[in-house]
Amino acid sequence: MTLVAVAALAACSFTPKYERPAAPVAATFPDQASPVAAQADNLAWREFVGDARLRDLIALSLANNRDLRVATLNIEQVRAQYQIRRADQFPAIGLAAAGNRQPDANGGIASTYSVGLAISSWEIDFFGRLGSLKEAALAQYLASEEARHAAQTSLVAAVASTWLSLQTNDELLALTERTVATRQDSLRLSQLRFDNGATSALDLRQAESLTAAAQSALAQQRRLRALDLNALTLLVGQTPPSALLPPLPTMPAAVAANGVAVPTAPVPAAPMLRDVPAGLPSDLLTRRADIRQAEQQLIATNANIGAARAAFFPRISLTASAGTASSSLSGLFESGSWGFTLAPQALLPIFDAGRNNANLDSARAGRDIAVAQYEKAIQTAFREVADALAGSATLGDQLTAQQVQATAEAERFRLAELRYRNGVSSFLDVLDAQRSLFTTQQALAQTRLAQQQNQVALYKALGGGWTP
């Protein structure tokens, strides 16, 4: 009966029963009538990314990125902390040797020597204090694993987004180089016409200004491309191999109609990302690694309340030893010198100046903070998915409209050039059409990039990417 009572007491726990807080978001995403069952959590990044170069570059970053390496090592550190808390529930047995010399009642010196196995201050966890601390350490360990998953998802998305940006900047760089060449040709023609008195200085200065603007844009594009390469170098953890960078864009020959050459934009790359259904906001609770991390941290703070409550009850510890003892070193290992000691201790707090109450208040406040952080993680995830869905719904229409606009601007430039050659309109009309065409082609490439990066953002927001 005594053993049963001890076991029952050891099973006691003052940790509050954990209940997952309700998600503080709507049941569906905005403008979502009939959601499709999402598969983002089952869609590995290798399946999401269709380009072989980008897949290999992401794999290289997963092997070399320092932030991801730190997140992995944090798991090992927190797991060791959990093992320490678990070991606290068991007695630590060691080999102990002791000697004691003190005056006796007869005025002499009494000596005592002992050697044997000893247990020092083993706390018997009657009220679950150590168990609650172990539960909190386990939750922190699981949270560190989820943090690593979240770091991997962010890394995959960052590499993909930067790679796409580099691809677009290569296209814009090629477009700008062609535009510079076209405007330099126009400048030479304007200079020739001005020298022969066929045009005014105003047309010449307009051509010079437009050429300088194109050269300025060329320098800017070269700088942006260099920044993208630097960002990839940091994400990958080394200089990206040239074979894994985006291929150079294909530049078609300038379209010639009625003797007028119209500068064209680079051929856009083929689609390389899979579409991902959004599902329901409730799916994010099990999909997003950062939400699962926040929930594990909430569980840890909940367990800390149990440890703080248990501190109000007696703390029972046991010190024991078993071995040989003798009044002289020479007789320490003789027969009949075996002995043992057993010293249990129970300490009930009576006055601690409010320390235990303060610890309990701190634990409860920590849980309330963790609840707010968990709810904020859900709301942030909801907003990120909703933003990405809004982009998916509108960027396609915007891209289509800009393609129509680019076609119209190309035709406008051709007609303006033709009218100028026939003396119907001024050179200012040609320069304005040329400037509008270049701006529209730039915007078209940037919108195409925004659409691709929005796909990456949606995949990340839905929690995909961390599957090994």
SEPA-485217 format. One record per residue (C-alpha): residue number from 1; residue in one letter; chain; x, y, z. Coordinates in nm, 2 decimals, padded with zeros to 4 digits. Example, Ala and Ser with C-alpha at 12.3 -4.5 7.8 and 13.67 -1.06 7.14 Angstrom:
{1 "a" "A" {01.23 -00.45 00.78}}
{2 "s" "A" {01.37 -00.11 00.71}}
// end
This chain:
{1 "m" "A" {00.00 00.00 00.00}}
{2 "t" "A" {00.29 00.23 00.07}}
{3 "l" "A" {00.44 00.17 -00.28}}
{4 "v" "A" {00.10 00.23 -00.43}}
{5 "a" "A" {00.06 00.56 -00.24}}
{6 "v" "A" {00.41 00.68 -00.35}}
{7 "a" "A" {00.33 00.59 -00.71}}
{8 "a" "A" {00.00 00.78 -00.70}}
{9 "l" "A" {00.16 01.09 -00.55}}
{10 "a" "A" {00.44 01.07 -00.81}}
{11 "a" "A" {00.18 01.08 -01.08}}
{12 "c" "A" {00.03 01.40 -00.95}}
{13 "s" "A" {00.05 01.70 -01.18}}
{14 "f" "A" {-00.06 02.06 -01.12}}
{15 "t" "A" {-00.02 02.15 -01.49}}
{16 "p" "A" {-00.35 02.30 -01.62}}
{17 "k" "A" {-00.52 02.09 -01.89}}
{18 "y" "A" {-00.41 02.23 -02.23}}
{19 "e" "A" {-00.67 02.34 -02.47}}
{20 "r" "A" {-00.58 02.48 -02.81}}
{21 "p" "A" {-00.71 02.84 -02.83}}
{22 "a" "A" {-00.97 02.91 -03.10}}
{23 "a" "A" {-00.83 03.05 -03.42}}
{24 "p" "A" {-00.90 03.43 -03.43}}
{25 "v" "A" {-00.96 03.44 -03.81}}
{26 "a" "A" {-01.25 03.39 -04.05}}
{27 "a" "A" {-01.36 03.04 -04.16}}
{28 "t" "A" {-01.25 03.12 -04.52}}
{29 "f" "A" {-01.01 03.35 -04.70}}
{30 "p" "A" {-01.15 03.67 -04.85}}
{31 "d" "A" {-01.34 03.62 -05.18}}
{32 "q" "A" {-01.31 03.24 -05.14}}
{33 "a" "A" {-01.65 03.07 -05.22}}
{34 "s" "A" {-01.56 02.71 -05.25}}
{35 "p" "A" {-01.21 02.62 -05.13}}
{36 "v" "A" {-01.03 02.33 -05.28}}
{37 "a" "A" {-00.86 02.07 -05.05}}
{38 "a" "A" {-00.51 02.20 -05.02}}
{39 "q" "A" {-00.20 01.99 -05.07}}
{40 "a" "A" {00.07 02.24 -04.99}}
{41 "d" "A" {00.19 02.04 -04.69}}
{42 "n" "A" {00.23 01.73 -04.91}}
{43 "l" "A" {00.39 01.92 -05.20}}
{44 "a" "A" {00.77 01.90 -05.15}}
{45 "w" "A" {00.97 02.19 -05.29}}
{46 "r" "A" {01.12 01.97 -05.55}}
{47 "e" "A" {00.77 01.91 -05.69}}
{48 "f" "A" {00.68 02.28 -05.67}}
{49 "v" "A" {00.99 02.40 -05.85}}
{50 "g" "A" {01.00 02.29 -06.22}}
{51 "d" "A" {01.34 02.43 -06.33}}
{52 "a" "A" {01.63 02.19 -06.28}}
{53 "r" "A" {01.88 02.47 -06.23}}
{54 "l" "A" {01.67 02.62 -05.95}}
{55 "r" "A" {01.62 02.29 -05.78}}
{56 "d" "A" {01.99 02.22 -05.77}}
{57 "l" "A" {02.06 02.57 -05.64}}
{58 "i" "A" {01.80 02.52 -05.36}}
{59 "a" "A" {01.95 02.19 -05.27}}
{60 "l" "A" {02.30 02.36 -05.25}}
{61 "s" "A" {02.16 02.63 -05.02}}
{62 "l" "A" {02.00 02.37 -04.79}}
{63 "a" "A" {02.34 02.21 -04.75}}
{64 "n" "A" {02.54 02.53 -04.70}}
{65 "n" "A" {02.32 02.80 -04.56}}
{66 "r" "A" {02.45 02.92 -04.22}}
{67 "d" "A" {02.11 03.03 -04.08}}
{68 "l" "A" {01.96 02.69 -04.15}}
{69 "r" "A" {02.27 02.53 -03.99}}
{70 "v" "A" {02.22 02.73 -03.68}}
{71 "a" "A" {01.86 02.63 -03.66}}
{72 "t" "A" {01.96 02.27 -03.69}}
{73 "l" "A" {02.22 02.30 -03.41}}
{74 "n" "A" {01.97 02.47 -03.19}}
{75 "i" "A" {01.77 02.15 -03.20}}
{76 "e" "A" {02.06 01.96 -03.07}}
{77 "q" "A" {02.11 02.21 -02.79}}
{78 "v" "A" {01.75 02.21 -02.68}}
{79 "r" "A" {01.73 01.83 -02.70}}
{80 "a" "A" {02.02 01.82 -02.46}}
{81 "q" "A" {01.83 02.05 -02.22}}
{82 "y" "A" {01.54 01.82 -02.24}}
{83 "q" "A" {01.76 01.52 -02.15}}
{84 "i" "A" {01.89 01.72 -01.85}}
{85 "r" "A" {01.53 01.78 -01.73}}
{86 "r" "A" {01.45 01.41 -01.78}}
{87 "a" "A" {01.76 01.30 -01.59}}
{88 "d" "A" {01.65 01.51 -01.29}}
{89 "q" "A" {01.37 01.26 -01.22}}
{90 "f" "A" {01.62 00.98 -01.16}}
{91 "p" "A" {01.87 00.94 -00.87}}
{92 "a" "A" {02.23 01.02 -00.95}}
{93 "i" "A" {02.45 00.74 -00.81}}
{94 "g" "A" {02.82 00.79 -00.76}}
{95 "l" "A" {03.12 00.65 -00.58}}
{96 "a" "A" {03.18 00.84 -00.27}}
{97 "a" "A" {03.47 00.84 -00.02}}
{98 "a" "A" {03.46 01.04 00.30}}
{99 "g" "A" {03.67 01.09 00.62}}
{100 "n" "A" {03.58 01.26 00.94}}
{101 "r" "A" {03.80 01.34 01.25}}
{102 "q" "A" {03.66 01.52 01.56}}
{103 "p" "A" {03.71 01.53 01.93}}
{104 "d" "A" {03.53 01.26 02.13}}
{105 "a" "A" {03.38 01.27 02.49}}
{106 "n" "A" {03.71 01.13 02.64}}
{107 "g" "A" {03.92 01.41 02.51}}
{108 "g" "A" {04.07 01.21 02.22}}
{109 "i" "A" {04.02 01.22 01.85}}
{110 "a" "A" {03.75 01.00 01.69}}
{111 "s" "A" {03.79 00.90 01.32}}
{112 "t" "A" {03.54 00.77 01.07}}
{113 "y" "A" {03.61 00.66 00.71}}
{114 "s" "A" {03.37 00.53 00.46}}
{115 "v" "A" {03.37 00.42 00.09}}
{116 "g" "A" {03.07 00.32 -00.11}}
{117 "l" "A" {02.79 00.42 -00.35}}
{118 "a" "A" {02.60 00.73 -00.27}}
{119 "i" "A" {02.28 00.92 -00.37}}
{120 "s" "A" {02.30 01.29 -00.31}}
{121 "s" "A" {01.98 01.49 -00.26}}
{122 "w" "A" {01.75 01.30 -00.50}}
{123 "e" "A" {01.42 01.49 -00.52}}
{124 "i" "A" {01.13 01.25 -00.52}}
{125 "d" "A" {00.88 01.41 -00.76}}
{126 "f" "A" {00.56 01.35 -00.55}}
{127 "f" "A" {00.39 01.67 -00.67}}
{128 "g" "A" {00.50 01.67 -01.04}}
{129 "r" "A" {00.74 01.97 -01.03}}
{130 "l" "A" {01.01 01.79 -01.22}}
{131 "g" "A" {00.76 01.62 -01.45}}
{132 "s" "A" {00.62 01.96 -01.54}}
{133 "l" "A" {00.97 02.10 -01.61}}
{134 "k" "A" {01.04 01.80 -01.83}}
{135 "e" "A" {00.72 01.85 -02.02}}
{136 "a" "A" {00.81 02.22 -02.08}}
{137 "a" "A" {01.16 02.11 -02.20}}
{138 "l" "A" {01.00 01.86 -02.44}}
{139 "a" "A" {00.77 02.13 -02.58}}
{140 "q" "A" {01.07 02.36 -02.63}}
{141 "y" "A" {01.25 02.08 -02.81}}
{142 "l" "A" {00.96 02.02 -03.04}}
{143 "a" "A" {00.93 02.40 -03.10}}
{144 "s" "A" {01.30 02.41 -03.21}}
{145 "e" "A" {01.23 02.14 -03.46}}
{146 "e" "A" {00.94 02.34 -03.60}}
{147 "a" "A" {01.17 02.65 -03.61}}
{148 "r" "A" {01.41 02.45 -03.83}}
{149 "h" "A" {01.12 02.36 -04.06}}
{150 "a" "A" {01.01 02.72 -04.08}}
{151 "a" "A" {01.37 02.83 -04.15}}
{152 "q" "A" {01.39 02.58 -04.44}}
{153 "t" "A" {01.06 02.70 -04.59}}
{154 "s" "A" {01.18 03.06 -04.57}}
{155 "l" "A" {01.52 02.96 -04.73}}
{156 "v" "A" {01.35 02.77 -05.02}}
{157 "a" "A" {01.12 03.07 -05.09}}
{158 "a" "A" {01.41 03.32 -05.06}}
{159 "v" "A" {01.63 03.14 -05.30}}
{160 "a" "A" {01.35 03.09 -05.55}}
{161 "s" "A" {01.24 03.45 -05.53}}
{162 "t" "A" {01.60 03.59 -05.57}}
{163 "w" "A" {01.67 03.35 -05.86}}
{164 "l" "A" {01.35 03.47 -06.04}}
{165 "s" "A" {01.46 03.83 -05.97}}
{166 "l" "A" {01.80 03.76 -06.12}}
{167 "q" "A" {01.63 03.61 -06.43}}
{168 "t" "A" {01.41 03.92 -06.47}}
{169 "n" "A" {01.70 04.15 -06.43}}
{170 "d" "A" {01.89 03.96 -06.70}}
{171 "e" "A" {01.59 04.02 -06.93}}
{172 "l" "A" {01.57 04.39 -06.84}}
{173 "l" "A" {01.94 04.42 -06.88}}
{174 "a" "A" {01.92 04.28 -07.24}}
{175 "l" "A" {01.62 04.50 -07.31}}
{176 "t" "A" {01.80 04.81 -07.19}}
{177 "e" "A" {02.11 04.73 -07.39}}
{178 "r" "A" {01.90 04.70 -07.70}}
{179 "t" "A" {01.71 05.02 -07.62}}
{180 "v" "A" {02.05 05.20 -07.57}}
{181 "a" "A" {02.16 05.08 -07.91}}
{182 "t" "A" {01.83 05.19 -08.07}}
{183 "r" "A" {01.85 05.54 -07.91}}
{184 "q" "A" {02.21 05.58 -08.01}}
{185 "d" "A" {02.11 05.51 -08.37}}
{186 "s" "A" {01.84 05.77 -08.34}}
{187 "l" "A" {02.09 06.02 -08.19}}
{188 "r" "A" {02.33 05.97 -08.48}}
{189 "l" "A" {02.04 06.02 -08.72}}
{190 "s" "A" {01.93 06.34 -08.54}}
{191 "q" "A" {02.29 06.47 -08.54}}
{192 "l" "A" {02.32 06.40 -08.91}}
{193 "r" "A" {01.99 06.58 -08.98}}
{194 "f" "A" {02.09 06.87 -08.76}}
{195 "d" "A" {02.42 06.91 -08.93}}
{196 "n" "A" {02.25 06.92 -09.26}}
{197 "g" "A" {01.99 07.17 -09.14}}
{198 "a" "A" {01.70 06.93 -09.17}}
{199 "t" "A" {01.60 06.95 -08.81}}
{200 "s" "A" {01.62 07.19 -08.51}}
{201 "a" "A" {01.84 07.18 -08.21}}
{202 "l" "A" {01.54 07.09 -08.00}}
{203 "d" "A" {01.51 06.75 -08.17}}
{204 "l" "A" {01.88 06.69 -08.12}}
{205 "r" "A" {01.87 06.77 -07.75}}
{206 "q" "A" {01.56 06.55 -07.70}}
{207 "a" "A" {01.75 06.26 -07.86}}
{208 "e" "A" {02.05 06.32 -07.64}}
{209 "s" "A" {01.83 06.33 -07.33}}
{210 "l" "A" {01.66 06.01 -07.42}}
{211 "t" "A" {01.99 05.83 -07.49}}
{212 "a" "A" {02.13 05.95 -07.16}}
{213 "a" "A" {01.82 05.82 -06.98}}
{214 "a" "A" {01.87 05.48 -07.14}}
{215 "q" "A" {02.23 05.47 -07.04}}
{216 "s" "A" {02.14 05.56 -06.68}}
{217 "a" "A" {01.88 05.27 -06.68}}
{218 "l" "A" {02.15 05.04 -06.81}}
{219 "a" "A" {02.38 05.12 -06.52}}
{220 "q" "A" {02.09 05.07 -06.28}}
{221 "q" "A" {02.01 04.73 -06.42}}
{222 "r" "A" {02.37 04.62 -06.39}}
{223 "r" "A" {02.37 04.73 -06.03}}
{224 "l" "A" {02.05 04.54 -05.96}}
{225 "r" "A" {02.18 04.22 -06.12}}
{226 "a" "A" {02.50 04.24 -05.90}}
{227 "l" "A" {02.28 04.28 -05.59}}
{228 "d" "A" {02.08 03.97 -05.68}}
{229 "l" "A" {02.40 03.77 -05.73}}
{230 "n" "A" {02.53 03.89 -05.39}}
{231 "a" "A" {02.20 03.79 -05.23}}
{232 "l" "A" {02.22 03.45 -05.38}}
{233 "t" "A" {02.57 03.41 -05.26}}
{234 "l" "A" {02.46 03.47 -04.90}}
{235 "l" "A" {02.16 03.24 -04.93}}
{236 "v" "A" {02.35 02.96 -05.09}}
{237 "g" "A" {02.65 02.99 -04.86}}
{238 "q" "A" {02.90 03.01 -05.15}}
{239 "t" "A" {02.94 03.16 -05.49}}
{240 "p" "A" {02.65 03.02 -05.70}}
{241 "p" "A" {02.79 02.80 -05.98}}
{242 "s" "A" {02.73 02.97 -06.32}}
{243 "a" "A" {02.56 02.65 -06.45}}
{244 "l" "A" {02.29 02.70 -06.19}}
{245 "l" "A" {02.21 03.06 -06.27}}
{246 "p" "A" {01.92 03.15 -06.50}}
{247 "p" "A" {02.00 03.11 -06.87}}
{248 "l" "A" {02.06 03.42 -07.07}}
{249 "p" "A" {01.74 03.56 -07.22}}
{250 "t" "A" {01.66 03.50 -07.59}}
{251 "m" "A" {01.65 03.83 -07.78}}
{252 "p" "A" {01.45 03.82 -08.10}}
{253 "a" "A" {01.55 04.03 -08.39}}
{254 "a" "A" {01.39 04.38 -08.41}}
{255 "v" "A" {01.06 04.36 -08.59}}
{256 "a" "A" {01.09 04.56 -08.92}}
{257 "a" "A" {00.77 04.68 -09.09}}
{258 "n" "A" {00.77 04.94 -09.37}}
{259 "g" "A" {01.14 04.99 -09.31}}
{260 "v" "A" {01.09 05.07 -08.94}}
{261 "a" "A" {01.27 04.85 -08.68}}
{262 "v" "A" {01.07 04.81 -08.36}}
{263 "p" "A" {01.28 04.70 -08.05}}
{264 "t" "A" {01.12 04.40 -07.89}}
{265 "a" "A" {01.15 04.26 -07.54}}
{266 "p" "A" {01.32 03.93 -07.45}}
{267 "v" "A" {01.12 03.61 -07.48}}
{268 "p" "A" {00.98 03.53 -07.13}}
{269 "a" "A" {01.09 03.21 -06.97}}
{270 "a" "A" {00.86 02.91 -06.95}}
{271 "p" "A" {00.65 02.87 -06.64}}
{272 "m" "A" {00.84 02.68 -06.37}}
{273 "l" "A" {00.62 02.68 -06.06}}
{274 "r" "A" {00.32 02.47 -05.98}}
{275 "d" "A" {-00.01 02.61 -05.87}}
{276 "v" "A" {-00.11 02.53 -05.51}}
{277 "p" "A" {-00.47 02.53 -05.38}}
{278 "a" "A" {-00.53 02.75 -05.08}}
{279 "g" "A" {-00.77 02.53 -04.87}}
{280 "l" "A" {-00.91 02.66 -04.55}}
{281 "p" "A" {-00.76 02.89 -04.28}}
{282 "s" "A" {-00.80 02.60 -04.03}}
{283 "d" "A" {-00.55 02.40 -04.24}}
{284 "l" "A" {-00.28 02.64 -04.15}}
{285 "l" "A" {-00.28 02.52 -03.79}}
{286 "t" "A" {-00.13 02.19 -03.89}}
{287 "r" "A" {00.05 02.31 -04.21}}
{288 "r" "A" {00.26 02.62 -04.10}}
{289 "a" "A" {00.57 02.53 -03.91}}
{290 "d" "A" {00.58 02.87 -03.74}}
{291 "i" "A" {00.22 02.82 -03.60}}
{292 "r" "A" {00.32 02.48 -03.47}}
{293 "q" "A" {00.63 02.63 -03.31}}
{294 "a" "A" {00.41 02.89 -03.14}}
{295 "e" "A" {00.18 02.62 -03.01}}
{296 "q" "A" {00.46 02.42 -02.87}}
{297 "q" "A" {00.59 02.73 -02.69}}
{298 "l" "A" {00.24 02.78 -02.55}}
{299 "i" "A" {00.24 02.42 -02.42}}
{300 "a" "A" {00.58 02.48 -02.26}}
{301 "t" "A" {00.45 02.79 -02.07}}
{302 "n" "A" {00.14 02.59 -01.97}}
{303 "a" "A" {00.37 02.33 -01.81}}
{304 "n" "A" {00.57 02.60 -01.63}}
{305 "i" "A" {00.25 02.68 -01.44}}
{306 "g" "A" {00.24 02.32 -01.31}}
{307 "a" "A" {00.60 02.35 -01.19}}
{308 "a" "A" {00.52 02.69 -01.02}}
{309 "r" "A" {00.21 02.54 -00.84}}
{310 "a" "A" {00.41 02.23 -00.72}}
{311 "a" "A" {00.66 02.46 -00.55}}
{312 "f" "A" {00.39 02.54 -00.29}}
{313 "f" "A" {00.40 02.18 -00.16}}
{314 "p" "A" {00.67 01.99 00.03}}
{315 "r" "A" {00.99 01.91 -00.16}}
{316 "i" "A" {01.10 01.56 -00.06}}
{317 "s" "A" {01.46 01.46 -00.12}}
{318 "l" "A" {01.66 01.16 -00.03}}
{319 "t" "A" {02.03 01.12 00.05}}
{320 "a" "A" {02.16 00.77 00.10}}
{321 "s" "A" {02.48 00.57 00.08}}
{322 "a" "A" {02.59 00.21 00.11}}
{323 "g" "A" {02.94 00.07 00.15}}
{324 "t" "A" {03.21 00.01 00.41}}
{325 "a" "A" {03.29 00.22 00.71}}
{326 "s" "A" {03.56 00.20 00.97}}
{327 "s" "A" {03.73 00.41 01.24}}
{328 "s" "A" {04.06 00.35 01.07}}
{329 "l" "A" {04.18 00.34 00.71}}
{330 "s" "A" {04.34 -00.01 00.76}}
{331 "g" "A" {04.01 -00.16 00.86}}
{332 "l" "A" {03.80 00.00 00.59}}
{333 "f" "A" {03.79 -00.31 00.37}}
{334 "e" "A" {03.78 -00.58 00.64}}
{335 "s" "A" {03.49 -00.81 00.68}}
{336 "g" "A" {03.20 -00.69 00.89}}
{337 "s" "A" {03.26 -00.32 00.80}}
{338 "w" "A" {02.96 -00.29 00.57}}
{339 "g" "A" {02.70 -00.02 00.65}}
{340 "f" "A" {02.45 00.22 00.50}}
{341 "t" "A" {02.29 00.55 00.57}}
{342 "l" "A" {01.94 00.68 00.47}}
{343 "a" "A" {01.85 01.04 00.52}}
{344 "p" "A" {01.51 01.15 00.38}}
{345 "q" "A" {01.42 01.52 00.40}}
{346 "a" "A" {01.09 01.71 00.35}}
{347 "l" "A" {01.09 02.08 00.32}}
{348 "l" "A" {00.76 02.27 00.33}}
{349 "p" "A" {00.78 02.64 00.24}}
{350 "i" "A" {00.63 02.86 00.51}}
{351 "f" "A" {00.78 03.20 00.44}}
{352 "d" "A" {00.96 03.30 00.12}}
{353 "a" "A" {00.87 03.67 00.10}}
{354 "g" "A" {00.63 03.60 -00.18}}
{355 "r" "A" {00.88 03.42 -00.41}}
{356 "n" "A" {00.65 03.13 -00.50}}
{357 "n" "A" {00.35 03.35 -00.56}}
{358 "a" "A" {00.56 03.57 -00.79}}
{359 "n" "A" {00.69 03.27 -00.98}}
{360 "l" "A" {00.33 03.15 -01.03}}
{361 "d" "A" {00.22 03.50 -01.15}}
{362 "s" "A" {00.51 03.51 -01.38}}
{363 "a" "A" {00.42 03.16 -01.52}}
{364 "r" "A" {00.06 03.26 -01.58}}
{365 "a" "A" {00.17 03.59 -01.75}}
{366 "g" "A" {00.41 03.39 -01.97}}
{367 "r" "A" {00.12 03.16 -02.07}}
{368 "d" "A" {-00.10 03.46 -02.16}}
{369 "i" "A" {00.19 03.61 -02.37}}
{370 "a" "A" {00.23 03.27 -02.55}}
{371 "v" "A" {-00.14 03.27 -02.62}}
{372 "a" "A" {-00.12 03.61 -02.78}}
{373 "q" "A" {00.18 03.51 -02.98}}
{374 "y" "A" {00.01 03.20 -03.10}}
{375 "e" "A" {-00.30 03.39 -03.21}}
{376 "k" "A" {-00.07 03.66 -03.37}}
{377 "a" "A" {00.11 03.38 -03.57}}
{378 "i" "A" {-00.23 03.26 -03.70}}
{379 "q" "A" {-00.34 03.61 -03.79}}
{380 "t" "A" {-00.01 03.67 -03.97}}
{381 "a" "A" {-00.04 03.35 -04.16}}
{382 "f" "A" {-00.40 03.43 -04.26}}
{383 "r" "A" {-00.29 03.77 -04.38}}
{384 "e" "A" {00.00 03.63 -04.58}}
{385 "v" "A" {-00.22 03.37 -04.76}}
{386 "a" "A" {-00.49 03.63 -04.82}}
{387 "d" "A" {-00.24 03.87 -04.97}}
{388 "a" "A" {-00.10 03.60 -05.20}}
{389 "l" "A" {-00.44 03.50 -05.31}}
{390 "a" "A" {-00.53 03.86 -05.39}}
{391 "g" "A" {-00.21 03.87 -05.60}}
{392 "s" "A" {-00.31 03.55 -05.78}}
{393 "a" "A" {-00.65 03.69 -05.86}}
{394 "t" "A" {-00.53 04.02 -06.00}}
{395 "l" "A" {-00.17 03.98 -06.13}}
{396 "g" "A" {-00.29 03.76 -06.42}}
{397 "d" "A" {-00.53 04.03 -06.54}}
{398 "q" "A" {-00.27 04.30 -06.49}}
{399 "l" "A" {-00.02 04.10 -06.70}}
{400 "t" "A" {-00.27 04.04 -06.98}}
{401 "a" "A" {-00.35 04.42 -06.99}}
{402 "q" "A" {00.01 04.52 -07.00}}
{403 "q" "A" {00.08 04.27 -07.28}}
{404 "v" "A" {-00.19 04.44 -07.48}}
{405 "q" "A" {-00.04 04.78 -07.39}}
{406 "a" "A" {00.31 04.67 -07.50}}
{407 "t" "A" {00.18 04.56 -07.83}}
{408 "a" "A" {00.00 04.89 -07.88}}
{409 "e" "A" {00.30 05.09 -07.78}}
{410 "a" "A" {00.52 04.90 -08.03}}
{411 "e" "A" {00.27 04.97 -08.31}}
{412 "r" "A" {00.26 05.34 -08.20}}
{413 "f" "A" {00.63 05.36 -08.22}}
{414 "r" "A" {00.63 05.21 -08.57}}
{415 "l" "A" {00.37 05.45 -08.69}}
{416 "a" "A" {00.54 05.76 -08.53}}
{417 "e" "A" {00.87 05.67 -08.69}}
{418 "l" "A" {00.70 05.62 -09.03}}
{419 "r" "A" {00.51 05.95 -09.00}}
{420 "y" "A" {00.83 06.13 -08.91}}
{421 "r" "A" {01.02 05.99 -09.20}}
{422 "n" "A" {00.74 06.10 -09.43}}
{423 "g" "A" {00.74 06.45 -09.28}}
{424 "v" "A" {00.39 06.42 -09.13}}
{425 "s" "A" {00.49 06.45 -08.76}}
{426 "s" "A" {00.77 06.59 -08.55}}
{427 "f" "A" {01.06 06.39 -08.41}}
{428 "l" "A" {00.92 06.47 -08.06}}
{429 "d" "A" {00.64 06.22 -08.13}}
{430 "v" "A" {00.90 05.95 -08.22}}
{431 "l" "A" {01.09 06.01 -07.90}}
{432 "d" "A" {00.78 06.00 -07.68}}
{433 "a" "A" {00.67 05.68 -07.84}}
{434 "q" "A" {01.01 05.53 -07.79}}
{435 "r" "A" {01.01 05.63 -07.43}}
{436 "s" "A" {00.66 05.49 -07.37}}
{437 "l" "A" {00.75 05.16 -07.54}}
{438 "f" "A" {01.06 05.11 -07.32}}
{439 "t" "A" {00.87 05.19 -07.00}}
{440 "t" "A" {00.58 04.95 -07.09}}
{441 "q" "A" {00.82 04.67 -07.17}}
{442 "q" "A" {01.00 04.72 -06.84}}
{443 "a" "A" {00.67 04.72 -06.65}}
{444 "l" "A" {00.56 04.40 -06.83}}
{445 "a" "A" {00.88 04.22 -06.72}}
{446 "q" "A" {00.84 04.34 -06.36}}
{447 "t" "A" {00.47 04.24 -06.35}}
{448 "r" "A" {00.57 03.89 -06.48}}
{449 "l" "A" {00.83 03.87 -06.20}}
{450 "a" "A" {00.57 03.98 -05.94}}
{451 "q" "A" {00.33 03.71 -06.06}}
{452 "q" "A" {00.60 03.44 -06.02}}
{453 "q" "A" {00.72 03.57 -05.68}}
{454 "n" "A" {00.36 03.58 -05.57}}
{455 "q" "A" {00.34 03.20 -05.65}}
{456 "v" "A" {00.64 03.15 -05.43}}
{457 "a" "A" {00.49 03.37 -05.15}}
{458 "l" "A" {00.17 03.16 -05.16}}
{459 "y" "A" {00.36 02.84 -05.14}}
{460 "k" "A" {00.55 02.97 -04.84}}
{461 "a" "A" {00.24 03.11 -04.68}}
{462 "l" "A" {00.06 02.78 -04.70}}
{463 "g" "A" {00.35 02.61 -04.52}}
{464 "g" "A" {00.50 02.41 -04.80}}
{465 "g" "A" {00.87 02.37 -04.86}}
{466 "w" "A" {01.01 02.20 -04.55}}
{467 "t" "A" {00.95 01.84 -04.65}}
{468 "p" "A" {01.30 01.67 -04.67}}
// end
